[in-house]
Amino acid sequence: MNRDIFMELLAAREFKAVRSILNVMNAVDIATLLAELDEKALVLAFRLIPKDKAADVFANMNNTMQSKLVEAFTEKELKDILDELFLDDTVDLLEDMPANLVTRILKNVDKDRRVQINEILNYPEDSAGSIMTTEYVRLHKSMTVRQAMQYIKQTGIHKETIYTCYVLERRRLIGIVTAKDLMIADDDVLIEELMETEIISVNTHTDQEEVAKILSKYDFLAIPVLDGDQFMVGIVTIDDAVDVMKDEATEDMTKMSGISPS
């Protein structure tokens, strides 16, 4: 998208044309385009993004842009965004926000979600627990494939990923089933018959760089995270692992350059 044309349309308040442009762009490109706007134009442009895309765009923005928007949002706008953000994206948002904005954000998060956020924020920095999400698909071994697929259809929209599903029994991870397994199996087959029981997992205190290496080594889209009692508490997804690898590479380069990493 040509930035100058976009700016001209926005300045001329050609909102219908701006909406049409934003409607066909992907979230990452929109976030990049909006990064060049001043605060007033940023807020105006963000409000023109289609509602089903707004949270994804917000998650791809840098912290400065997010802070400006949170300050400008009405209570309803803020709650609408927070309701659509994945849990780990909300945690990332809170970690770099000024205290007054953190307070405002937490006021607009429901009680159960606030408890989950606080649990993740209390894990050691750079640990698997600090970058995991608790939004994953939980299945029971006694479910049939039909029941599992129906459950995923009902709840999958709120999960970070549906490509890997986790079979739990009394909060303990006993198996893993992929979306591919479910799609090619007969409807009446039990999850217990499909699930893979040789499971690779990490602990909440496993260093995040080690988690990224494991995901890369085994070509996983996600890896389960267990606590000290071997209960499953979340997953780390490949997109978070990629962020970790980028951060580590940046830190290594600054050290090689003789600069103290911030």
Solvent accessible surface area in square Angstrom, and as a share of the most:
residue,aa,sasa,rsa
1,M,107,0.48
2,N,81,0.42
3,R,89,0.33
4,D,82,0.43
5,I,88,0.45
6,F,0,0.00
7,M,56,0.25
8,E,115,0.52
9,L,42,0.21
10,L,7,0.03
11,A,85,0.66
12,A,64,0.50
13,R,155,0.56
14,E,88,0.39
15,F,51,0.21
16,K,171,0.72
17,A,37,0.29
18,V,0,0.00
19,R,122,0.44
20,S,64,0.42
21,I,32,0.16
22,L,0,0.00
23,N,89,0.46
24,V,123,0.70
25,M,27,0.12
26,N,86,0.44
27,A,10,0.08
28,V,87,0.50
29,D,69,0.36
30,I,0,0.00
31,A,6,0.04
32,T,86,0.50
33,L,12,0.06
34,L,0,0.00
35,A,52,0.40
36,E,92,0.41
37,L,15,0.07
38,D,94,0.49
39,E,81,0.37
40,K,171,0.72
41,A,17,0.13
42,L,3,0.01
43,V,16,0.09
44,L,51,0.25
45,A,0,0.00
46,F,10,0.04
47,R,116,0.42
48,L,10,0.05
49,I,9,0.05
50,P,33,0.21
51,K,175,0.74
52,D,137,0.71
53,K,37,0.16
54,A,11,0.09
55,A,13,0.10
56,D,79,0.41
57,V,0,0.00
58,F,1,0.00
59,A,35,0.27
60,N,68,0.35
61,M,13,0.06
62,N,81,0.41
63,N,52,0.27
64,T,83,0.49
65,M,12,0.05
66,Q,17,0.08
67,S,18,0.11
68,K,62,0.26
69,L,0,0.00
70,V,0,0.00
71,E,104,0.47
72,A,36,0.28
73,F,9,0.04
74,T,74,0.43
75,E,90,0.40
76,K,142,0.60
77,E,46,0.21
78,L,1,0.00
79,K,92,0.39
80,D,60,0.31
81,I,12,0.06
82,L,2,0.01
83,D,78,0.40
84,E,118,0.53
85,L,7,0.04
86,F,68,0.28
87,L,0,0.00
88,D,4,0.02
89,D,40,0.21
90,T,0,0.00
91,V,2,0.01
92,D,66,0.34
93,L,3,0.02
94,L,9,0.04
95,E,94,0.42
96,D,96,0.50
97,M,15,0.07
98,P,67,0.42
99,A,83,0.64
100,N,102,0.52
101,L,9,0.04
102,V,32,0.18
103,T,80,0.47
104,R,47,0.17
105,I,0,0.00
106,L,38,0.19
107,K,151,0.64
108,N,17,0.08
109,V,7,0.04
110,D,87,0.45
111,K,147,0.62
112,D,107,0.55
113,R,37,0.13
114,R,78,0.29
115,V,75,0.43
116,Q,60,0.27
117,I,0,0.00
118,N,65,0.33
119,E,93,0.42
120,I,2,0.01
121,L,68,0.34
122,N,125,0.64
123,Y,50,0.19
124,P,61,0.38
125,E,154,0.69
126,D,66,0.34
127,S,4,0.02
128,A,0,0.00
129,G,0,0.00
130,S,13,0.08
131,I,29,0.15
132,M,4,0.02
133,T,0,0.00
134,T,15,0.09
135,E,24,0.11
136,Y,4,0.01
137,V,0,0.00
138,R,89,0.33
139,L,6,0.03
140,H,80,0.36
141,K,57,0.24
142,S,70,0.45
143,M,44,0.20
144,T,29,0.17
145,V,2,0.01
146,R,128,0.47
147,Q,99,0.44
148,A,0,0.00
149,M,58,0.26
150,Q,91,0.41
151,Y,63,0.24
152,I,17,0.09
153,K,150,0.64
154,Q,118,0.52
155,T,34,0.20
156,G,11,0.11
157,I,138,0.70
158,H,125,0.56
159,K,35,0.15
160,E,30,0.13
161,T,17,0.10
162,I,64,0.32
163,Y,136,0.52
164,T,21,0.12
165,C,0,0.00
166,Y,0,0.00
167,V,0,0.00
168,L,26,0.13
169,E,51,0.23
170,R,206,0.75
171,R,137,0.50
172,R,107,0.39
173,L,25,0.12
174,I,45,0.23
175,G,0,0.00
176,I,30,0.15
177,V,0,0.00
178,T,51,0.30
179,A,18,0.14
180,K,137,0.58
181,D,43,0.22
182,L,3,0.02
183,M,133,0.59
184,I,131,0.66
185,A,23,0.17
186,D,105,0.54
187,D,71,0.37
188,D,102,0.53
189,V,38,0.22
190,L,66,0.33
191,I,0,0.00
192,E,85,0.38
193,E,123,0.55
194,L,50,0.25
195,M,30,0.13
196,E,94,0.42
197,T,83,0.48
198,E,144,0.64
199,I,49,0.25
200,I,61,0.31
201,S,41,0.26
202,V,10,0.06
203,N,51,0.26
204,T,3,0.02
205,H,117,0.52
206,T,31,0.18
207,D,75,0.39
208,Q,18,0.08
209,E,60,0.27
210,E,80,0.36
211,V,0,0.00
212,A,1,0.00
213,K,119,0.51
214,I,31,0.15
215,L,0,0.00
216,S,69,0.44
217,K,152,0.64
218,Y,92,0.35
219,D,130,0.67
220,F,62,0.26
221,L,98,0.49
222,A,8,0.06
223,I,0,0.00
224,P,3,0.02
225,V,0,0.00
226,L,22,0.11
227,D,26,0.14
228,G,67,0.64
229,D,91,0.47
230,Q,94,0.42
231,F,44,0.19
232,M,9,0.04
233,V,31,0.18
234,G,0,0.00
235,I,0,0.00
236,V,0,0.00
237,T,6,0.04
238,I,57,0.29
239,D,76,0.39
240,D,15,0.08
241,A,1,0.00
242,V,58,0.33
243,D,74,0.38
244,V,6,0.04
245,M,75,0.34
246,K,128,0.54
247,D,91,0.47
248,E,35,0.16
249,A,55,0.43
250,T,83,0.48
251,E,64,0.29
252,D,72,0.37
253,M,115,0.51
254,T,32,0.18
255,K,118,0.50
256,M,155,0.69
257,S,73,0.47
258,G,72,0.69
259,I,104,0.53
260,S,99,0.64
261,P,49,0.31
262,S,161,1.04
